[in-house]
Amino acid sequence: MKLILALALVLTLTSCSAGGTSSNSENAYISGDGSAVVLNESERILAPTLSGETLDGTNFNSELGKITVVNVWASWCSPCRAEAPTLEEFAIKNPDIQFVGILTRDNLTSAQSFVKRFGLTYPTLIDDAVIASFRGSLPANAIPTTIVIDTKGRVAARISGQVTVSTMREVLKKVSGSEVNV
């Protein structure tokens, strides 16, 4: 009898996991803690090419020689909604830094509403296969994730989770070597 109770308990406990399935809901993502990693110059590797169709139907090609901030987001992600105004403020006040979003696990209508709601002026790539190409260095390990590419086209930093003004300022200062506007 004790054996049967023990087996029932084990089966009950192991059936509580999500089993690796995912869906487009706020309960189906891994949330980062906002921590930042900045790589030393010697540890940086080339970032993948950032190009493709954007949410507004145009084509995007990143500019070489500019610091690029890449934000992985989805409209259903509450930390993404919370950080959107901060990213837009940085993008507007720092025109020498290129900002681009990558939409993941979302539908286009919801994403377009998100962009309109938050007044995002920077482009968003709609092919989230680009995310997988960051695997060799600092991959997107949460939604949201923000990756910073240096002027030589190398992955320099990652913020895992919601961006804050202070974290973004500090990361961009370390990557660029100078103060940024906020």
C-alpha positions as CSV (number, residue, x, y, z in Angstrom):
1,M,0.0,0.0,0.0
2,K,2.9,2.4,0.9
3,L,4.4,1.7,-2.5
4,I,1.2,2.5,-4.3
5,L,0.9,5.8,-2.4
6,A,4.5,6.7,-3.1
7,L,4.0,6.0,-6.9
8,A,0.8,8.1,-6.9
9,L,2.7,10.9,-5.2
10,V,5.6,10.7,-7.7
11,L,3.2,10.7,-10.7
12,T,1.3,13.7,-9.3
13,L,4.4,15.7,-8.7
14,T,6.0,15.0,-12.0
15,S,2.8,15.8,-14.0
16,C,2.9,19.4,-12.8
17,S,5.6,20.6,-15.2
18,A,4.8,22.4,-18.4
19,G,6.5,19.7,-20.3
20,G,8.3,22.0,-22.6
21,T,5.2,23.2,-24.5
22,S,4.8,26.9,-25.2
23,S,2.0,29.2,-26.2
24,N,1.6,32.9,-26.7
25,S,0.5,33.8,-23.2
26,E,2.2,35.6,-20.3
27,N,2.6,32.3,-18.4
28,A,4.6,30.7,-21.3
29,Y,7.8,32.7,-21.2
30,I,11.0,32.7,-19.1
31,S,11.3,36.0,-17.4
32,G,14.8,37.5,-16.9
33,D,15.8,39.3,-13.8
34,G,17.1,42.4,-15.6
35,S,20.7,41.4,-15.1
36,A,23.3,42.6,-17.6
37,V,26.4,40.9,-19.0
38,V,29.0,43.0,-20.8
39,L,31.8,41.1,-22.5
40,N,35.4,42.1,-22.6
41,E,36.5,43.1,-26.1
42,S,38.5,39.9,-26.4
43,E,35.5,37.8,-25.7
44,R,33.2,39.3,-28.4
45,I,32.3,37.5,-31.6
46,L,30.6,38.8,-34.7
47,A,26.8,39.3,-34.4
48,P,24.6,37.7,-37.0
49,T,23.4,39.9,-39.9
50,L,20.3,41.8,-38.9
51,S,18.1,42.2,-41.9
52,G,14.7,41.2,-43.1
53,E,11.1,42.2,-43.3
54,T,9.8,44.5,-40.6
55,L,6.4,44.8,-38.9
56,D,5.5,47.7,-41.2
57,G,6.3,45.7,-44.3
58,T,9.6,47.3,-45.2
59,N,13.0,45.7,-45.4
60,F,15.6,46.4,-42.8
61,N,19.4,46.1,-43.0
62,S,21.5,47.1,-40.0
63,E,24.1,49.8,-40.4
64,L,27.7,48.8,-39.8
65,G,29.8,51.0,-37.7
66,K,27.0,51.9,-35.3
67,I,26.2,50.6,-31.9
68,T,23.0,48.6,-32.3
69,V,20.5,47.8,-29.6
70,V,18.4,44.7,-30.4
71,N,15.3,44.1,-28.3
72,V,13.5,40.7,-28.4
73,W,9.9,41.3,-27.4
74,A,6.2,40.1,-27.7
75,S,3.0,42.1,-27.2
76,W,1.7,39.7,-24.6
77,C,4.8,40.0,-22.4
78,S,4.2,42.4,-19.5
79,P,7.9,43.2,-18.9
80,C,8.1,44.1,-22.7
81,R,5.2,46.5,-22.2
82,A,6.9,48.0,-19.1
83,E,10.2,48.6,-20.9
84,A,8.9,49.9,-24.2
85,P,8.8,53.6,-23.1
86,T,12.4,53.3,-21.8
87,L,13.7,51.9,-25.1
88,E,11.8,54.4,-27.1
89,E,13.2,57.3,-25.0
90,F,16.8,56.0,-25.5
91,A,16.2,55.6,-29.3
92,I,14.9,59.1,-29.6
93,K,17.6,60.8,-27.5
94,N,20.4,58.8,-29.0
95,P,20.1,58.9,-32.8
96,D,23.7,57.8,-33.2
97,I,22.7,54.4,-31.8
98,Q,20.6,52.1,-34.0
99,F,17.6,50.4,-32.3
100,V,15.8,47.4,-33.8
101,G,13.2,45.0,-32.3
102,I,12.7,41.3,-33.0
103,L,9.2,40.0,-32.6
104,T,8.9,36.6,-31.2
105,R,6.0,34.1,-30.6
106,D,3.4,36.7,-31.4
107,N,0.9,37.6,-34.1
108,L,1.3,40.6,-36.4
109,T,-2.0,42.4,-35.5
110,S,-1.2,42.3,-31.7
111,A,2.4,43.4,-32.4
112,Q,1.3,46.3,-34.6
113,S,-1.1,47.5,-31.8
114,F,1.8,47.3,-29.4
115,V,4.0,49.5,-31.6
116,K,1.2,52.0,-32.0
117,R,0.3,52.0,-28.3
118,F,3.9,52.8,-27.2
119,G,4.8,55.0,-30.2
120,L,7.8,52.9,-31.1
121,T,9.8,54.6,-33.9
122,Y,12.5,51.9,-34.5
123,P,11.9,48.9,-36.8
124,T,10.9,45.5,-35.7
125,L,12.0,42.4,-37.6
126,I,9.2,39.8,-37.8
127,D,11.4,36.7,-38.5
128,D,12.4,35.5,-35.0
129,A,14.7,32.9,-36.6
130,V,17.3,35.7,-36.3
131,I,17.3,35.0,-32.5
132,A,18.7,31.6,-33.0
133,S,21.8,33.0,-34.8
134,F,22.9,34.6,-31.5
135,R,23.6,31.2,-29.9
136,G,27.4,31.4,-30.3
137,S,27.7,34.3,-27.9
138,L,25.0,35.8,-25.7
139,P,21.7,34.3,-26.9
140,A,18.3,35.7,-26.0
141,N,17.6,33.6,-22.9
142,A,14.3,35.3,-21.8
143,I,11.6,37.5,-23.1
144,P,12.4,40.3,-23.2
145,T,16.1,40.2,-23.9
146,T,18.1,43.2,-25.1
147,I,21.4,42.6,-26.9
148,V,23.9,45.4,-27.7
149,I,26.2,45.1,-30.7
150,D,29.4,47.2,-30.8
151,T,30.6,49.4,-33.6
152,K,32.7,46.5,-35.0
153,G,29.6,44.4,-35.4
154,R,30.3,42.1,-32.4
155,V,27.9,41.1,-29.6
156,A,29.0,43.1,-26.6
157,A,26.3,42.9,-24.0
158,R,23.0,41.4,-23.0
159,I,20.3,42.5,-20.6
160,S,18.1,39.5,-19.7
161,G,14.7,40.7,-18.7
162,Q,13.2,44.2,-18.4
163,V,15.5,47.1,-19.3
164,T,15.7,49.9,-16.8
165,V,17.1,53.4,-17.5
166,S,20.1,52.8,-15.2
167,T,21.0,49.4,-16.6
168,M,20.7,50.6,-20.2
169,R,22.7,53.7,-19.5
170,E,25.5,51.7,-17.8
171,V,25.6,49.0,-20.5
172,L,25.7,51.6,-23.3
173,K,28.4,53.6,-21.5
174,K,30.5,50.5,-21.2
175,V,30.1,49.5,-24.8
176,S,30.5,52.9,-26.3
177,G,33.0,54.3,-23.9
178,S,31.0,57.5,-23.5
179,E,27.8,58.9,-21.8
180,V,24.5,58.4,-23.5
181,N,21.4,60.7,-23.4
182,V,18.3,59.9,-21.3
